[in-house]
Amino acid sequence: MTEDEIFDAVAARVESGHQADVPDAYPQEPATEEAVADAERIIGYPLPPLLRRLYLEVANGGFGPFNGIEGVADGYAAEEGMLENYLSWRVEDLPDDFPAWTPGVVAFCDFGCAMWALLDCRTPEGRVQFLDQSTLHRLDLPLARWFELWLADDNLDMHKLITA
């Protein structure tokens, strides 16, 4: 699928009310350009174009696999929110077995039970990684492909991607 096709398919799922895998995720109004620019400033890298467009034109989070992706400022948050987690996880004393936090990598989709899909914004297309408790799995999976896999299978199982 092209990024335009992925965008259209995600927008259609949000419009249909089947925006996430769990029923309590709810999409927010689209983000403002200012909120997206602030997020990029905080992260230190631009958001991937597909995600940026989804935030600005579809919803400020609350759609996607499992609990749905986190929004930028004033957007959907399964817990504290993507930017709050990014800032706090970079300065907090994390457990010894927790991987060192990399600038430009954000926890953007909560899979529950201390499992997160991470987005590496240091590449233009964005690369998805998976944090399972304190184990980091570098999947080398472009964000567009991650959305495509979710669109093809309502319950995207990140553990299957690790073993694939």
N, C-alpha and C positions, 0 to 999 in steps of 0.2 A: 504494500500500500504506500502511496505517496503521503507526505505530511499533510497535504490538503485533504486527502481522503480520510486520514486518521482524525484530523480536526473535525471534519463533517460528521464522522461516525460518533465521536465523543460528544459533540454538540447534540446530535440526535438522541443519544442515550440520556443526556441530562434533560432534554426537552420531554422525553417519554416518562421521566420519573424513575428510571432505573440507572441512576447515576453512580452507584457504588454497590459493593457486595453486601454490605450490612444496611439494615433499614434505617438506622438512626443517623446516617450521614446525610447531610443536606447541603446542596450547593448555595453559595452566597451570590449576591449581585456581582457582576464583573468588577475587577479591581480598577482603580484609577491608574493613569499613566504615572502619576506621582508616587503611588504606593509601590508600583513595580520598579520604578527608578530608585526609590529608597532601598528596596530589597537588594537590588544589584549593587548599590553602594555599600551596604552592610556586608554582603557576601564577598565583594571585591572582584566579581566577575559578572558578565552579562548572563541572564537566564537564557537557556536554549530558545531559539525562535518559536518552536512549537508550544512550549510551556508558556512563554510570554504571551503569545496570541490567545491561548486558552484562558489565561487569567484575565486578559483585557476584553475578550469578546464573548466568553461563555460564562465563566463563574470564577470567583476568587476562592477556589478550593471546594472540597466537598464532593468530588467526583473521582472515579478511578477505582483501582483495586481495593479490596477489603474496606477499611474505614474511609477511603478517599484521600486524595492528596491534600496536604496542608496549604492554606492560602498565605498570601503576603499580609501586610498590615490590615487589620479589621476584617480578615477573611476567616474561613473555616479552620478550626483547629480541633483535632481529636484530643489533644492534651494542651500543652502550653502554646504551641504554635511553632512553625518552622523557624522563624527568625529568632524567637526567644530561645528555642533549643540550640540553635547555632551559636548564639552569643554565650549562653551559659555553659554549654558543653566544651567550649574552647577555654574557659577560665576556671571552671570548677575542678576540684580534686576528684578525678574519676577513679574508680576501682583499679587496682594494679593490673588486673587482667583485661582491662578495657583498652582497645587500640587508641593510639595517639590520634587526636582529632586533626584532620587536614584542612587548612584554609581552602575555601571554595567548595567544600563538600557539605551538603545540607541533608538533614533527615526530613524527607518530604512526604512520606507515606507510612503511617503507623499500621503495622500488621498485628498489633497486640502482643502481650507477653514479652515485652522488651525486644521485639523484632521490628526493624525499620527498613524500608527501601530508602537508600541514600542516593542523592543526585550529585554527581561530580560536575560542577559548572565550569571547570577549568578547560573543558573541551567545548567547541562551539555547539555540537549536537547534544551534549549532556550524556553522561554515561551512568547507568544505574548500577549500584552496588547493593549488597544486602548485609545488614547487621543483625545477627541472630544472637541475642544476649550480649556476649562480649566477643563473638567471633565475626570478623569482617570477611566477607566473600566478595572478591572483585570479579564481577561477572562479565565485564567488557560488553555490556549490552546497551546499545543506543536507546535513549529515551523514547524515540518514535517506535522502535521495535517493542519496547516494554508495553506501551499503550496498545500496540497491535496485538500482542499476545493476550492482553486483558480483554480486548474487544472480541477475540476469537473464543475465549474461554471465561465464562462469568466468574469463576473462582481461580484467579491467578495464584498458583502455588509457587512461592519463591523457592521452596526447598527443591522442587523439581528442576528449577533453573540451575541450581547449584550442582546437581548431579548429572545434568545433560552434557 
